[in-house]
Amino acid sequence: MTDHSLRSFLDACAQRIETALERCLPSERVPPARLHQAMRYAVLDGGKRVRPTLAYATATAIGLAPEQVNGIACAVEMIHGYSLIHDDLPAMDNDDLRRGRPTCHKAFDEATAILAGDALMTQAFLVLCRDEGLPGGPQARLAMLDDLAWASGSRGMAGGQMMDLEAEGREIDLTSLENIHIHKTGALIRASVRMVCRARPDLSPDRAERLDHYAKCLGLAFQIRDDILDIEAPTAILGKTHGKDLAQDKATYPALMGLEAARQAAADLVNEALDSLTPWDGKADPLRWIAGYIAQRNH
């Protein structure tokens, strides 16, 4: 991999998802304008776009054109956006910064932020239901909706957030911490890959399972790297408050394992993810690039 190849791919995906989201989100000129403005504020013009980028990279690996999975990419990014709005609220993480600018409830108000998160969640399912260009047929679309609902709810992201809240100020072991992040962070990352695989009903079960394992490993590696950055990266680079996990007495990988062991655990997971891609040729290179990016990112 070259830095140029990775950067070119990330830039292309960022441009593609930005254009797709612009089309999928309600116009702020349409009532209720303030709600639509808050939705767009939370989702457009920012973020690493890891989940939609994974969707596009998976499409390339299994022989689909990236534009065929715009609906999936938009849906996962809207779910992610809603979760960030709610995570930042005073009742949760109580954060003032997100992506280097005021969080949604600071830029608007708490009630508007809550409604914007609710509306983004439902908009994600609306996009999946109505995207006419999504391949795979009705059964595949139903399976995608099932994947997204499972990954977003009490058995996935929302459940992981609840586990995380319950673990604050308590001593937990690594198995419990991994279980939190398999749900809180990993579930939606896995769905980003799995939903694209649904768009190719003829994809072999072995390849689908390998891609799912790749995504599972990557989701945990992403969270470990996040925990490390919370310690090492300043607020200006992170785009959110530095040291927030420590201040809230959250369980993290560096706290339980030590910093060097956490770095090694992330590297091991990335290598395991890459091993899952062994049967693929160069079409899976974007997935390989993303794995490297996850391990080395600085924000």
Secondary structure, 3 states (H helix, E strand, C coil): CCHHHHHHHHHHHHHHHHHHHHHHCCCCCCCCHHHHHHHHHHHCCCCCCHHHHHHHHHHHHCCCCHHHHHHHHHHHHHHHHHHHHHHCCCCCCCCCEECCEECHHHHCCHHHHHHHHHHHHHHHHHHHHHCCCCCCCHHHHHHHHHHHHHHHCCCCHHHHHHHHHHHCCCCCCHHHHHHHHHHHHHHHHHHHHHHHHHCCCCCCHHHHHHHHHHHHHHHHHHHHHHHHHHHHCCHHHHCCCCCHHHHCCCCCHHHHHCHHHHHHHHHHHHHHHHHCCCCCCHHHHHHHHHHHHHHHCCC
